[in-house]
Amino acid sequence: MKSGQLPGIRQLHYAPAPRAEFDVEVLSFARLRRMDPSRRRTRPQRPDFHVMALVRSGGGHHTADFVDHPLRERTVVWIRPGVVHRWTDVDDLEGPLFLFTQSFPPTPGPVVQAAGDTFGPTCWQLDAESWELALLAADHLRHEYTAAVANPRLASPPLLAHLLSALVLRVLPTDTPEPPADEPHEHTVFHRYRVAVEQQFTRHHHVREYAAALGYDPRTLTRATRAATGLGAKQFLDQRILLEAKRLLAHTDLPAARCAEHLGFHDAANFSTFFQRQAGLSPSRWRTVHDVR
């Protein structure tokens, strides 16, 4: 089993429509329903791309990594790559959806920081003033995308990327921290650490291993991680391992020993001890409570 793949979970890969092969695709809740008459959207799925949605009207529910989120007017949804989620109830929703690849955005800044935030918020509400501006940004992106698909001569991938960046900036929660301008080194350190953790957490469980690979002192990683997330480097790493463990237990029928093996633990006892310490429940108890199969 490859890292990032869960048996029994529908793995979604970015596959834009013909003649629309850009790093962003624009859909709507109405089109999502038309494309999915069998309602597979209500079952667990794991995309390898970003999904952002704006709820213009209606009410419903969305579930992401064991948390149910009510959806209503002015709700923003951001499903990051690797998140296991379900469109639990979107039958009455209207609004745009934006699918975009992991390679977006290409330049550093607050959008990159938010896009790579493994533990970033999935759903939040915008105030009325911000919402109106968000809809304008969304409509501009939709019009440019539609024109690019209809007339390749008008297609401008850089323009689509800029408009998507503008939309993301407009909908970000107001309390989203920006990269510290006076401490660019710490921001770079944490960004490199976060990427390394995402790539290696099923093999390396110690901060010192990441520090050695990245060429930093472990204390440097801890300072940078705490400045960016409020967590120490070890706690950040443990939380990422724990999240994947929860996904395996809730969405697959793998025995604990296989889960331990997938996550890089040498034996099931060590895995059980880790899980109990981090989650406050044994793996078997977590599975009983949160099994969604």
NUVOLUM-243471 format. One record per residue (C-alpha): x, y, z; residue in one letter. Coordinates in steps of 0.001 Angstrom, whole numbers, plus 524288, in hexadecimal, padded with zeros to 5 digits. Example, Ala and Ser with C-alpha at 12.3 -4.5 7.8 and 13.67 -1.06 7.14 Angstrom:
2
<nunu x="8300C" y="7EE6C" z="81E78" residuo="A"/>
<nunu x="83566" y="7FBDC" z="81BE4" residuo="S"/>
***
This chain:
293
<nunu x="80000" y="80000" z="80000" residuo="M"/>
<nunu x="805E2" y="80CE5" z="7FBD4" residuo="K"/>
<nunu x="80684" y="81861" z="80514" residuo="S"/>
<nunu x="7FA7F" y="820C3" z="80355" residuo="G"/>
<nunu x="7F21B" y="81585" z="7FE71" residuo="Q"/>
<nunu x="7E79C" y="80F2E" z="806BA" residuo="L"/>
<nunu x="7E1AC" y="8025A" z="8020B" residuo="P"/>
<nunu x="7D302" y="80383" z="800C5" residuo="G"/>
<nunu x="7D392" y="81242" z="7FF3B" residuo="I"/>
<nunu x="7D0C6" y="8181E" z="7F1FC" residuo="R"/>
<nunu x="7DD45" y="81EDE" z="7ED9D" residuo="Q"/>
<nunu x="7DA72" y="82AB6" z="7E529" residuo="L"/>
<nunu x="7E4C6" y="82F93" z="7DBB0" residuo="H"/>
<nunu x="7E4DC" y="83CBB" z="7D51F" residuo="Y"/>
<nunu x="7DF7B" y="83A8D" z="7C770" residuo="A"/>
<nunu x="7DA99" y="846FD" z="7C0EA" residuo="P"/>
<nunu x="7D0EF" y="8463C" z="7B5D7" residuo="A"/>
<nunu x="7D5F0" y="845C3" z="7A7CC" residuo="P"/>
<nunu x="7D982" y="8533B" z="7A294" residuo="R"/>
<nunu x="7D9F7" y="857FE" z="7B0A1" residuo="A"/>
<nunu x="7E71F" y="852AE" z="7B49F" residuo="E"/>
<nunu x="7EAF0" y="85D63" z="7BE04" residuo="F"/>
<nunu x="7EF81" y="85C89" z="7CC16" residuo="D"/>
<nunu x="7E20E" y="86136" z="7D053" residuo="V"/>
<nunu x="7D484" y="85C71" z="7CC97" residuo="E"/>
<nunu x="7C7D9" y="86396" z="7CF8E" residuo="V"/>
<nunu x="7BB89" y="85BE6" z="7D2C5" residuo="L"/>
<nunu x="7AF32" y="85E24" z="7DABF" residuo="S"/>
<nunu x="7A726" y="8567B" z="7E47D" residuo="F"/>
<nunu x="79CBE" y="854E7" z="7DA04" residuo="A"/>
<nunu x="7A686" y="84F05" z="7D090" residuo="R"/>
<nunu x="7AC11" y="8465D" z="7DB50" residuo="L"/>
<nunu x="79E8B" y="840A0" z="7DD4A" residuo="R"/>
<nunu x="79C91" y="83E9A" z="7CEAD" residuo="R"/>
<nunu x="7A9C2" y="837D1" z="7CD81" residuo="M"/>
<nunu x="7A6A5" y="82ED0" z="7D8E9" residuo="D"/>
<nunu x="7990F" y="828CA" z="7D75A" residuo="P"/>
<nunu x="79D2C" y="81D09" z="7DF92" residuo="S"/>
<nunu x="7A09E" y="8262B" z="7EAF2" residuo="R"/>
<nunu x="7AE72" y="82128" z="7ECBA" residuo="R"/>
<nunu x="7B16E" y="82E8A" z="7F250" residuo="R"/>
<nunu x="7AB1A" y="82A34" z="7FF1D" residuo="T"/>
<nunu x="7B54B" y="81F70" z="8010B" residuo="R"/>
<nunu x="7C324" y="821C7" z="80626" residuo="P"/>
<nunu x="7CC86" y="826B8" z="7FBC1" residuo="Q"/>
<nunu x="7DA57" y="82BDB" z="7FBCF" residuo="R"/>
<nunu x="7DE80" y="83587" z="7F148" residuo="P"/>
<nunu x="7EC9E" y="8382D" z="7EDAE" residuo="D"/>
<nunu x="7E8ED" y="8464A" z="7EA80" residuo="F"/>
<nunu x="7E2A7" y="851FE" z="7F129" residuo="H"/>
<nunu x="7D3F7" y="85436" z="7F119" residuo="V"/>
<nunu x="7CE87" y="86173" z="7F4FB" residuo="M"/>
<nunu x="7C001" y="86484" z="7F536" residuo="A"/>
<nunu x="7B7C9" y="8707D" z="7F823" residuo="L"/>
<nunu x="7A9CA" y="86E37" z="7FC98" residuo="V"/>
<nunu x="7A139" y="878A4" z="7F65C" residuo="R"/>
<nunu x="79471" y="872FB" z="7FB5D" residuo="S"/>
<nunu x="78E45" y="8670D" z="8018D" residuo="G"/>
<nunu x="791DF" y="85E9E" z="80D1A" residuo="G"/>
<nunu x="798D7" y="851B7" z="80EC0" residuo="G"/>
<nunu x="7A41B" y="84A87" z="81506" residuo="H"/>
<nunu x="7B212" y="846AF" z="811ED" residuo="H"/>
<nunu x="7BABC" y="83D2B" z="81965" residuo="T"/>
<nunu x="7C98F" y="83E21" z="8197A" residuo="A"/>
<nunu x="7D269" y="83590" z="821CC" residuo="D"/>
<nunu x="7C7D6" y="831BC" z="82B98" residuo="F"/>
<nunu x="7C247" y="83F73" z="82D47" residuo="V"/>
<nunu x="7B4B9" y="84303" z="8283F" residuo="D"/>
<nunu x="7B381" y="850E2" z="82320" residuo="H"/>
<nunu x="7A665" y="85796" z="820E1" residuo="P"/>
<nunu x="7A5BF" y="85ED8" z="813F2" residuo="L"/>
<nunu x="79DB9" y="86B14" z="811CD" residuo="R"/>
<nunu x="79E5C" y="877EE" z="80A81" residuo="E"/>
<nunu x="7ABD4" y="87E56" z="80B58" residuo="R"/>
<nunu x="7B2BA" y="8719E" z="80F23" residuo="T"/>
<nunu x="7C025" y="86F60" z="8092B" residuo="V"/>
<nunu x="7C4E6" y="86152" z="807CC" residuo="V"/>
<nunu x="7D32A" y="85DF3" z="80550" residuo="W"/>
<nunu x="7D6A7" y="84F9A" z="803D8" residuo="I"/>
<nunu x="7E54E" y="84E0D" z="80306" residuo="R"/>
<nunu x="7EC10" y="842AE" z="7FC28" residuo="P"/>
<nunu x="7EBD9" y="83627" z="80416" residuo="G"/>
<nunu x="7E01D" y="839AB" z="80C83" residuo="V"/>
<nunu x="7D5E5" y="82EE1" z="80D48" residuo="V"/>
<nunu x="7C8C2" y="8356F" z="80B99" residuo="H"/>
<nunu x="7BA96" y="833A1" z="8078D" residuo="R"/>
<nunu x="7B09F" y="83CD2" z="801D3" residuo="W"/>
<nunu x="7A6E0" y="837CE" z="80BCD" residuo="T"/>
<nunu x="79B76" y="8401D" z="8072D" residuo="D"/>
<nunu x="79CCD" y="84A1E" z="7FC50" residuo="V"/>
<nunu x="78FDD" y="847AE" z="7F563" residuo="D"/>
<nunu x="78AE2" y="85581" z="7F7C4" residuo="D"/>
<nunu x="7979B" y="85D10" z="7F699" residuo="L"/>
<nunu x="79AF7" y="866C3" z="7EBFB" residuo="E"/>
<nunu x="7A830" y="86CC7" z="7E9A4" residuo="G"/>
<nunu x="7B535" y="86B16" z="7E2A8" residuo="P"/>
<nunu x="7BFA0" y="860BB" z="7E4DA" residuo="L"/>
<nunu x="7CDDB" y="86290" z="7E134" residuo="F"/>
<nunu x="7D6E5" y="856F0" z="7DF62" residuo="L"/>
<nunu x="7E569" y="859C6" z="7DEAF" residuo="F"/>
<nunu x="7F213" y="8523B" z="7DEEA" residuo="T"/>
<nunu x="7FBFC" y="850CF" z="7E9C5" residuo="Q"/>
<nunu x="805E0" y="8586B" z="7E1A1" residuo="S"/>
<nunu x="7FDB1" y="864B5" z="7E318" residuo="F"/>
<nunu x="80145" y="86EE7" z="7E723" residuo="P"/>
<nunu x="80F1C" y="86F65" z="7E1BE" residuo="P"/>
<nunu x="81456" y="87ADC" z="7E9B3" residuo="T"/>
<nunu x="8166D" y="87BF0" z="7F878" residuo="P"/>
<nunu x="80D32" y="883EF" z="800C1" residuo="G"/>
<nunu x="8010D" y="882C0" z="8092F" residuo="P"/>
<nunu x="7F9E7" y="87ACF" z="7FED1" residuo="V"/>
<nunu x="804B5" y="87098" z="7FEA6" residuo="V"/>
<nunu x="804C1" y="87068" z="80D6A" residuo="Q"/>
<nunu x="7F612" y="86E1F" z="80E01" residuo="A"/>
<nunu x="7F61B" y="86419" z="80304" residuo="A"/>
<nunu x="80061" y="85BD8" z="809C3" residuo="G"/>
<nunu x="7FA56" y="85C9B" z="81749" residuo="D"/>
<nunu x="7F74B" y="84E5B" z="81A4F" residuo="T"/>
<nunu x="7EF2F" y="85233" z="8260E" residuo="F"/>
<nunu x="7E90B" y="85E53" z="8200C" residuo="G"/>
<nunu x="7DA66" y="860EF" z="8214D" residuo="P"/>
<nunu x="7D121" y="859D7" z="8182C" residuo="T"/>
<nunu x="7C4F0" y="86243" z="819AD" residuo="C"/>
<nunu x="7C2B3" y="8701E" z="81E63" residuo="W"/>
<nunu x="7B93F" y="87B6F" z="81CD6" residuo="Q"/>
<nunu x="7BBE4" y="8888B" z="8166F" residuo="L"/>
<nunu x="7B5AB" y="8953C" z="81AA6" residuo="D"/>
<nunu x="7AC87" y="89BFC" z="81119" residuo="A"/>
<nunu x="7B68F" y="8A5DD" z="80C2C" residuo="E"/>
<nunu x="7C12E" y="89BB6" z="809C6" residuo="S"/>
<nunu x="7B749" y="892A7" z="8037B" residuo="W"/>
<nunu x="7B361" y="89C81" z="7F916" residuo="E"/>
<nunu x="7C198" y="89E8C" z="7F566" residuo="L"/>
<nunu x="7C3EC" y="88FD7" z="7F555" residuo="A"/>
<nunu x="7B8B7" y="88DEC" z="7EBCC" residuo="L"/>
<nunu x="7BE63" y="8985A" z="7E2DE" residuo="L"/>
<nunu x="7CB92" y="89170" z="7E313" residuo="A"/>
<nunu x="7C50C" y="88450" z="7E09B" residuo="A"/>
<nunu x="7BCFB" y="88999" z="7D555" residuo="D"/>
<nunu x="7C8F4" y="88FCD" z="7CF09" residuo="H"/>
<nunu x="7D041" y="882E1" z="7CFAF" residuo="L"/>
<nunu x="7C475" y="87B90" z="7CA59" residuo="R"/>
<nunu x="7C301" y="884E5" z="7BED1" residuo="H"/>
<nunu x="7D174" y="88411" z="7BB53" residuo="E"/>
<nunu x="7D12C" y="87544" z="7BC7C" residuo="Y"/>
<nunu x="7C510" y="8742A" z="7B3F2" residuo="T"/>
<nunu x="7CB28" y="87CFF" z="7A9AD" residuo="A"/>
<nunu x="7D7D8" y="87538" z="7A9DC" residuo="A"/>
<nunu x="7D092" y="86871" z="7A7B2" residuo="V"/>
<nunu x="7C829" y="86E03" z="79CD3" residuo="A"/>
<nunu x="7D327" y="8751B" z="795D8" residuo="N"/>
<nunu x="7E113" y="86FF7" z="797E8" residuo="P"/>
<nunu x="7E653" y="87CA3" z="7923C" residuo="R"/>
<nunu x="7E17D" y="88387" z="79E75" residuo="L"/>
<nunu x="7E716" y="87977" z="7A7C6" residuo="A"/>
<nunu x="7F114" y="87EC9" z="7B163" residuo="S"/>
<nunu x="7F544" y="8750D" z="7BBE9" residuo="P"/>
<nunu x="7FCF5" y="87FA4" z="7C33C" residuo="P"/>
<nunu x="7F0BF" y="8881B" z="7C3A2" residuo="L"/>
<nunu x="7E89C" y="87CC6" z="7C8C1" residuo="L"/>
<nunu x="7F2E2" y="87A72" z="7D33C" residuo="A"/>
<nunu x="7F2BF" y="888B7" z="7D74A" residuo="H"/>
<nunu x="7E3F1" y="8890A" z="7D7EB" residuo="L"/>
<nunu x="7E3C3" y="87CA1" z="7DFFF" residuo="L"/>
<nunu x="7EDE2" y="8828A" z="7E92B" residuo="S"/>
<nunu x="7E553" y="88E94" z="7EA79" residuo="A"/>
<nunu x="7D987" y="88634" z="7EDB7" residuo="L"/>
<nunu x="7E0F8" y="87E76" z="7F7FF" residuo="V"/>
<nunu x="7E614" y="88AE9" z="7FE45" residuo="L"/>
<nunu x="7D873" y="890A6" z="7FE91" residuo="R"/>
<nunu x="7D223" y="884D6" z="8053D" residuo="V"/>
<nunu x="7DCC5" y="881A1" z="80F21" residuo="L"/>
<nunu x="7D82D" y="882F8" z="81D3A" residuo="P"/>
<nunu x="7DBA6" y="89036" z="822D9" residuo="T"/>
<nunu x="7E3E9" y="889EE" z="82D77" residuo="D"/>
<nunu x="7ECB8" y="882E2" z="823B4" residuo="T"/>
<nunu x="7FABF" y="88670" z="8275B" residuo="P"/>
<nunu x="80361" y="88BD5" z="81CAA" residuo="E"/>
<nunu x="81182" y="88780" z="81B13" residuo="P"/>
<nunu x="8198C" y="89069" z="823F9" residuo="P"/>
<nunu x="8204B" y="89A86" z="81B7E" residuo="A"/>
<nunu x="82B04" y="89C75" z="8258A" residuo="D"/>
<nunu x="82DBB" y="88DE5" z="82705" residuo="E"/>
<nunu x="82DFC" y="88838" z="8193D" residuo="P"/>
<nunu x="837EB" y="87DF6" z="81D53" residuo="H"/>
<nunu x="82ED9" y="877DB" z="82761" residuo="E"/>
<nunu x="823C5" y="87773" z="81D91" residuo="H"/>
<nunu x="82C86" y="870AB" z="813A4" residuo="T"/>
<nunu x="83127" y="866F8" z="81DDC" residuo="V"/>
<nunu x="82358" y="86344" z="821AA" residuo="F"/>
<nunu x="81EF9" y="86244" z="81377" residuo="H"/>
<nunu x="82A08" y="858BB" z="8109A" residuo="R"/>
<nunu x="82715" y="85105" z="81CEE" residuo="Y"/>
<nunu x="81898" y="8502E" z="819D3" residuo="R"/>
<nunu x="81B4F" y="84B30" z="80C1A" residuo="V"/>
<nunu x="824FF" y="84133" z="81153" residuo="A"/>
<nunu x="81B64" y="83C66" z="81B99" residuo="V"/>
<nunu x="810CF" y="83A9F" z="8116D" residuo="E"/>
<nunu x="81A06" y="83298" z="80915" residuo="Q"/>
<nunu x="820A6" y="82AA5" z="813BA" residuo="Q"/>
<nunu x="817B7" y="82957" z="81F9E" residuo="F"/>
<nunu x="8150F" y="81AFA" z="81CEA" residuo="T"/>
<nunu x="823A8" y="8183C" z="81D85" residuo="R"/>
<nunu x="829A2" y="8220A" z="826EB" residuo="H"/>
<nunu x="823DF" y="824CC" z="8345D" residuo="H"/>
<nunu x="82EC6" y="82CD5" z="83A86" residuo="H"/>
<nunu x="8316E" y="83B4F" z="838B5" residuo="V"/>
<nunu x="84005" y="838D6" z="83894" residuo="R"/>
<nunu x="83E83" y="83104" z="82BFB" residuo="E"/>
<nunu x="83811" y="83C78" z="8252C" residuo="Y"/>
<nunu x="841E9" y="845FE" z="82AE3" residuo="A"/>
<nunu x="84D25" y="83DF6" z="82586" residuo="A"/>
<nunu x="846ED" y="83CA4" z="8181B" residuo="A"/>
<nunu x="843E1" y="84B33" z="8173C" residuo="L"/>
<nunu x="850B3" y="84FDC" z="81D17" residuo="G"/>
<nunu x="84B13" y="8565D" z="82940" residuo="Y"/>
<nunu x="84C9C" y="854D0" z="837C3" residuo="D"/>
<nunu x="84076" y="84E4F" z="83DBF" residuo="P"/>
<nunu x="83E7B" y="85A61" z="8462D" residuo="R"/>
<nunu x="83DBF" y="862A8" z="839DF" residuo="T"/>
<nunu x="832A6" y="85A30" z="834CE" residuo="L"/>
<nunu x="82BB7" y="85B3C" z="841CE" residuo="T"/>
<nunu x="82CAE" y="86A1B" z="84229" residuo="R"/>
<nunu x="82805" y="86B7D" z="83423" residuo="A"/>
<nunu x="81CCC" y="861ED" z="835D2" residuo="T"/>
<nunu x="81831" y="86841" z="84269" residuo="R"/>
<nunu x="818A9" y="875C1" z="83C26" residuo="A"/>
<nunu x="8105A" y="87109" z="830B9" residuo="A"/>
<nunu x="806C2" y="867EA" z="8377B" residuo="T"/>
<nunu x="807E1" y="8694F" z="84626" residuo="G"/>
<nunu x="80C69" y="85B28" z="846C0" residuo="L"/>
<nunu x="819F5" y="855D4" z="848E2" residuo="G"/>
<nunu x="82052" y="84E56" z="83DC6" residuo="A"/>
<nunu x="81E1C" y="84137" z="8447B" residuo="K"/>
<nunu x="80FE6" y="84425" z="84783" residuo="Q"/>
<nunu x="80D9D" y="84875" z="83973" residuo="F"/>
<nunu x="81387" y="83BB8" z="83486" residuo="L"/>
<nunu x="80BD3" y="8336B" z="83E25" residuo="D"/>
<nunu x="7FF1D" y="83A13" z="83A62" residuo="Q"/>
<nunu x="80182" y="836F0" z="82C0B" residuo="R"/>
<nunu x="8041A" y="8289E" z="82F1E" residuo="I"/>
<nunu x="7F81C" y="82830" z="837D7" residuo="L"/>
<nunu x="7EF56" y="82DF0" z="82D53" residuo="L"/>
<nunu x="7F358" y="82377" z="8239A" residuo="E"/>
<nunu x="7F18F" y="818F2" z="82DE6" residuo="A"/>
<nunu x="7E3BD" y="81DB7" z="83064" residuo="K"/>
<nunu x="7E0DD" y="81D5E" z="821D7" residuo="R"/>
<nunu x="7E5D1" y="80F6F" z="820AB" residuo="L"/>
<nunu x="7DDF6" y="80AAE" z="82C48" residuo="L"/>
<nunu x="7D154" y="81179" z="8287A" residuo="A"/>
<nunu x="7D154" y="80EFB" z="819E4" residuo="H"/>
<nunu x="7D7CD" y="801A1" z="81838" residuo="T"/>
<nunu x="7D6B8" y="7F41D" z="81E23" residuo="D"/>
<nunu x="7E56D" y="7F2AC" z="81FB4" residuo="L"/>
<nunu x="7E936" y="7EC83" z="82CB1" residuo="P"/>
<nunu x="7F0E3" y="7F4FC" z="8361A" residuo="A"/>
<nunu x="7FD64" y="7EDC8" z="832B3" residuo="A"/>
<nunu x="7FC03" y="7F16C" z="82452" residuo="R"/>
<nunu x="7F8D8" y="7FF7C" z="827DE" residuo="C"/>
<nunu x="8051A" y="7FFBD" z="8302A" residuo="A"/>
<nunu x="80D25" y="7FA56" z="824F3" residuo="E"/>
<nunu x="807B4" y="8044F" z="81B5F" residuo="H"/>
<nunu x="80B01" y="80F6C" z="824A2" residuo="L"/>
<nunu x="818E7" y="80ADF" z="82707" residuo="G"/>
<nunu x="81775" y="804E2" z="8348C" residuo="F"/>
<nunu x="81FA2" y="7F8C5" z="836EA" residuo="H"/>
<nunu x="81500" y="7F1D0" z="83E84" residuo="D"/>
<nunu x="806B2" y="7F34E" z="841CC" residuo="A"/>
<nunu x="80962" y="7F562" z="8504C" residuo="A"/>
<nunu x="8113A" y="801BB" z="84DAF" residuo="N"/>
<nunu x="80690" y="80697" z="844A4" residuo="F"/>
<nunu x="7FBEC" y="803FD" z="84EB2" residuo="S"/>
<nunu x="803AB" y="80B12" z="85933" residuo="T"/>
<nunu x="805CE" y="816B3" z="85035" residuo="F"/>
<nunu x="7F782" y="8173E" z="84C36" residuo="F"/>
<nunu x="7F265" y="8160B" z="85A1E" residuo="Q"/>
<nunu x="7FB76" y="820EC" z="85EA4" residuo="R"/>
<nunu x="7F7E8" y="82A21" z="85394" residuo="Q"/>
<nunu x="7E962" y="82750" z="851C0" residuo="A"/>
<nunu x="7E560" y="82342" z="85F68" residuo="G"/>
<nunu x="7DF34" y="816DE" z="859ED" residuo="L"/>
<nunu x="7E483" y="809B9" z="855C8" residuo="S"/>
<nunu x="7E4CB" y="80713" z="84713" residuo="P"/>
<nunu x="7D9D7" y="7FD21" z="84866" residuo="S"/>
<nunu x="7D158" y="80687" z="85008" residuo="R"/>
<nunu x="7D3BC" y="8116C" z="84636" residuo="W"/>
<nunu x="7CFBF" y="80855" z="83B2C" residuo="R"/>
<nunu x="7C343" y="8046C" z="8422F" residuo="T"/>
<nunu x="7BF4F" y="81288" z="8448D" residuo="V"/>
<nunu x="7C31E" y="8183E" z="8374F" residuo="H"/>
<nunu x="7C177" y="80D27" z="82D76" residuo="D"/>
<nunu x="7BA77" y="8132A" z="821B7" residuo="V"/>
<nunu x="7BB32" y="807B5" z="81856" residuo="R"/>
***
